[in-house]
Amino acid sequence: MEPMIRPQAIIDYCLAPLDLNPMSAAAEETRRRLEHVIKTFQMRLPQPVAVDFSAMPTLVINEAAHGYE
């Protein structure tokens, strides 16, 4: 996987598991807010930071530990 710099690519990747209806008002507002956060963060940096999700460690959720069996 290539590292991502574009806010829209980062947002698409992060929201993909939720399988949101892209035409819903909630999905549009979520994307708008996330894009604002990412762009604001990137503007404060001397250069854009690439996000490499392939280097992210796997997160295992133990549902039994939370009572969601």
N, C-alpha and C positions, 0 to 999 in steps of 0.2 A: 504494500500500500504506500502510495506517495504521501509525503507530508502535505498538510492543507494550510493555505494562507487565507484564501477567500472566505469571508464570513458566511456566505450562503452555503458553501460546501461543508463547512464545519457544522452549521445548523442542520443541514440535511442529514448528515451522518448521525448526529446525536439524536434527532427526532425519529429516525427511521424505525427503531424498535417499537415505538408507540403506535405506529400505523394510523396516524391521525388523518381525518378527512381534510385535505389541503384547502378545501373551499369553505370550511367552517370558520366562523368568526373567532373562535378560541384559538385555532391553529394559526390564523393570520396574526392575531395579537401576540401570540407566543413568539412567532418568527420575528415580528417587528421589535419586540423587546430584546430578544437575544441578539439580533443584528445591531441594535443600538449599543448594547453592552460590549460586544466584541469590537465594534468600530471605535468606541470611546477608549477602550483599553489599548487598541493598536495605535491610536493617534498619540498616546502618551509615551510610546516606545520610540527609540531612535530608528528602528526598522521593524517591519512586521515579523512576528514570530510564527514559524510554521508549527502546526500541531500534528504530531505523528502518533496516530492511534495504534499503529502496529507495535509501538514500543510500550504501550500501556499494559501494565500487568493485569492478568485475568482476575476478575472479582467474582468470588464464589459466595453466594448468599445461602446461608443455612436456614431454610424456612422452618425447619423443626425447632430451631432455637428461638424463633419468634412466635411459635404457636400457629403457623399457617400451613399445617400439613394437609 
